[in-house]
């Protein structure tokens, strides 16, 4: 898997691999969880940020994506050039004073809303199937 996956399929695969490795680390684990955040172009050609979370145990594998969010133009340009977005996310925050843009920048940098959404939904689905 690449350092910055750019497809949903690659991101899901990465989260599943992380979950399997986490589960295999200890014989006492009830389950393993893997989280992967990435970007993918939507049907309009704009990059969106999202997260996949996977949970595995001996008998069950569940993978669930988060909601998506279309990235601002600043981030679109960076990804469009094939650059690693993580090297530039703070620049967006530093160069913005608008409170809405600052919150968007924080959400993209920290990725918390996407991770929280995917983890919550994956846990619910995992517990429902268990």
N, C-alpha and C positions, 0 to 999 in steps of 0.2 A: 504494500500500500504506500502511496506517495505521502510526503510530509503534509501536503495540502490537497486532500482529495477534492475533486471537482465534479463528482457525480453522486447522486443519491445511492446508487447501487454500491459504489466503492465505500461510501460512508457507512452504510448498513453493514457491509462486510467487515469493516474495521471495528465497529462496535461489537459485533458478534465474536470476532477474534479476541478482543480485549476481555469479553465476558468469559469465554472459554478458558483463557489463560488465568484469569482471576479465580475461577472455580477450581482449576487444577492445582493452584498453589498450596492448598491445604486440604487434607482429608476430612477436616472437621467443618468445612464450608457447607452451608445449606444451599447456597446458590452463588453465582458469580454475576457481576454486573459490568457492562462495558458501555462507555459513552464516547461518542465521536461527533464533533461539530464540523460543518463544512459549508460549501457554497456550490450552487449549481445554477446554470442558466435556465430561466423559465421559457415558456413558449414565445414570449415577446423579445427574448434575447438578453434579458437583464438578469444579473446574478442575484440570487436569494441566499440568505443564511438560514440554516436549519440544523437540527441535531437528531441523531439516531441513538436510541438506548436499547441495549439487548440484555436480557437476563436468562441465564441457563442453569439447569441442575441436571441430575442424572436422567431425568425423563422428559424434560420440557425445555424448549427454546422459544423465547418470545422477543421480537424486535418491533419497536414502535418509533415512528418519526415525530418530531415536534411540528408546530406550526412553522410557516416560512415568513420571511420578511424581505422585501425587495431592498437591497442595499442602496444607499445614497450614491450620487454620481461620483463623488470622490473615490469611493471603494470600487465602483464599477471600473473606473479607469485603471486602477492598480491591478485588479484581477484580469482585466482585458489585456494588459501588458505581460501577463504571466508572472507577475511578481508575488512574493509571499506577503499576504495581507497583514499578518501579525507584525511585520516590521514598520507598518505605517498607521496603525489604528490610533495611536496616541496623537499623531500629527493632526488628525481630524478634530480631536477634542481641543487641542491647543489653539487651533485656528478658528474656533467657533465660540461665540458668546451667547447665541440664542439658546435659551433653556431647553427647548425641544430638541435641537440638534445635539446639545450636550448630553441629554438623556439617551438619544439614539446612539451616540458615540460610545457612551458607557455600556449600553446593552450589547453593542457589537463587540466591544473590547472584552467585557467580562463574560458574555454569552449566557448569563444566568437565566434569563427568561426562556431561552430555547432548551437549555439543559433541564430546568425545573419542569417544563411542560412535558418533555419526552420521558423523563424519569418517572414522574407521577403517572402518566398514562401507561407506561410499560409495567410499573408495579401493579397497577390496578388490573391490567390484562393478565399478568402472571398469576396474581392471587386468585383471580376469577377462574382461570383454567386449572389451577392447582387443586 
